[in-house]
Amino acid sequence: MSYHRILITGAGGGIGTLMRPRLRRPDRVLRLLDLAELPAAAPEERVEIVHGSLTDPDTMAAACRDVDALIHLGGISREDSWERVLAVNVDGTKTVLDAAREAGISRVVLASSNHAVGYRVVGEAAPNLIAAEAPPRPDTYYGVSKAAIEALGSLYHSRFGMDVICIRIGSCFERPHDERGLSTWLSPDDGARLFEACLAAENPGFQVIWGVSKNARAIVSLEEAEALGYRSADDAEQFAADIPTGLAVEPTYVGGPFLETPLGKPNPL
């Protein structure tokens, strides 16, 4: 399935910045939305830059016009006050989905998070890995918001027939930062492969899938993602020798250090 114009919210964030060059195609226009200023289009890019907030209905209505598919990455990406997390991540996602529905966008990819199931115990499903559709066990207000985003995706599929895929993203960086990352890492290239699989899947309906690379130290299942056509080519194990032992985090729970974050207090990435 081919989409001419794809809207990416939160295009100036960490994952959005990594995906911008990787989702570029000669026959594709990327419409990039962020509240922050975005770099201007390079000569080889086909991009349309929209400056505004995803919480604003008028901004989202304009951003969704003539769009074929939506990748929703925008929002608060760490723990914060309940009021801000609710307003941006939950109410904001509803605003995004309403605008998409009204514009006739039938394919939506929502960025969920491992923190929606942060209180799942690593190895609890042994000998199997934690399934993508494991019921939520959030570890923070942020995790609650991601569980709510998944629920909204389910609702908009069931009510309005939209194809909605929620990706429980592990940790998408150029390289893992600690021992936990050797299990949760999603390489940027694999991230692009995963988004492309979500865009190309025929009639996916509503799906929750894991967004990680095929890591040797895997703690979650890629079965659902692979059923959509995702094929990981990367493994965090290549960085294992470079991980400082002093930064190691024993991954007793999926959420790792987020479990130590005071509720409602902004925390570093």
Secondary structure, 3 states (H helix, E strand, C coil): CCCCEEEEECCCCHHHHHHHHHCCCCCCEEEEEECCCCCCCCCCCCEEEEECCCCCHHHHHHHHCCCCEEEECCCCCCCCCHHHHHHHHHHHHHHHHHHHHHHCCCEEEEEEEHHHHCCCECCCCCCCCECCCCCCCCCCHHHHHHHHHHHHHHHHHHHHCCEEEEEEECECCCCCCCCCHHHHECCHHHHHHHHHHHHHCCCCCEEEEEECCCCCCCCECCHHHHHCCCCCCCCHHHHHHHCCHHHCCCCCECCHHHHHCCCCCCCCC
